[in-house]
C-alpha cells in the first residue's frame, strides 16, 4: 500500500484492521455497545422505519 502512495500510518492501521477481520476477531456479536451506551440493540428494519425521512 505504501508503494501505491498510502501514508505509512494509515497503511499500518489498515493492516491491523485486516488482520483482525481475517483472524475472526470481532466476528462474534457482543454486548459491548449496550454496556457503554445503555441502549438495547435495534433491528435494522426498525431503524430504517424510524429514519426513513432522513433518506427522502
C-alpha positions in Angstrom: 0.0 0.0 0.0 2.8 2.4 0.9 4.2 1.8 -2.6 0.8 2.9 -4.0 1.0 6.2 -2.1 -0.9 5.3 1.1 0.6 7.1 4.1 2.5 4.7 6.3 0.5 5.3 9.5 -2.8 4.7 7.6 -1.4 1.6 5.9 -0.5 0.2 9.3 -4.0 0.8 10.7 -5.5 -0.9 7.6 -3.1 -3.8 8.1 -4.2 -4.2 11.8 -7.9 -4.0 10.8 -7.5 -6.5 8.0 -5.6 -8.9 10.3 -8.3 -8.6 13.0 -11.0 -9.4 10.5 -9.1 -12.2 8.9 -8.4 -13.8 12.3 -12.1 -13.9 13.1 -11.8 -11.4 16.0 -14.8 -9.2 16.1 -16.9 -11.7 14.1 -18.9 -12.6 17.2 -21.7 -10.3 18.4 -21.1 -8.8 21.8 -22.9 -6.6 24.2 -20.1 -4.1 24.4 -22.0 -1.2 22.8 -25.0 -1.9 25.1 -22.8 -1.8 28.1 -21.3 1.5 27.2 -24.4 3.3 25.9 -27.0 1.6 28.0 -29.1 1.2 24.8 -30.5 -2.1 23.6 -29.8 -3.3 20.1 -32.1 -2.2 17.3 -33.2 -4.3 14.3 -32.2 -2.7 11.1 -35.8 -2.7 9.8 -36.9 -0.7 12.9 -34.0 1.8 12.5 -34.8 2.2 8.8 -38.5 2.8 9.5 -37.7 5.5 12.1 -35.1 7.2 10.0 -36.8 7.0 6.6 -37.3 10.8 6.4 -33.6 11.3 6.6 -33.2 9.5 3.3 -36.2 11.0 1.5 
